[in-house]
Amino acid sequence: MRFLPDYEEKIAAFLQGLKFRRKIFGGVDEQDALRKIEALNELYKEALLAERARCDALLEERGDAR
């Protein structure tokens, strides 16, 4: 198993535990689904910022900073 950064572990744990609230007459509760999509989006934003910071640090270390 490869090492996962914290943000990847958070996303994986979120997806593994993801359960949608069902409606009485088929389908899923739209508001519940939208809340979960928003939460997932926030996790991805956090991951993107962390990865950007990591890349910037590597570029700065190499002397290729913008």
N, C-alpha and C positions, 0 to 999 in steps of 0.2 A: 504494500500500500504506500502510495506516495504521500509526502507531507502536504497538508492543505493549510494555506494561510487562514488566519482567524476569520476573515470575511467569507471565504469559501465555505468554511465549516458552518458559519451562521446561516448561509443561504441553503446549504445542504440539509441542515437540521430543520429549517423552516419548511422546506419542500417535503421532507419526509413526514413531518407532523401535520401537513396541510389536510384539513377536512373541511368540506363545504356544507353549510346548512342547507337542508333540503326543504322544498316547498311541499305542501300537502298534495297538490295536483301536479306532480312531476317537476323535474328540473331542480335548479338550485336557487337559493335566495340571491337575487341580483345585488342587493346592497352588501350582503355578506361577501360575495365574490369580489366586488369592487374594493371593499376594505382590505381584503387579503392581497389583491393585486397592488394596491397602494403600499402596503407593508413590504411586499417583495420589491417594489420599485425603490423604496427607501434603502433596503439592504443593498441593492445593486448600485445605487448612488454612492453609498458609503464605500463599497468595494472599488468603484471607479476612482474615487478620491484617494483611497489608500494606494492603489496601483499607480496613479499619476504621481503621487509623492515619492513612491519607490523609484519610478523611472527618472524623475527629476534629480533625485539623490544620486542615482547611478551616472547620469549625464554630468552632474556637477563633479563627481569623483573623477571622471575621465577628463574633465576640462572642456566638455562640449556643451556647457550650459548656454541657454538661449539668451 
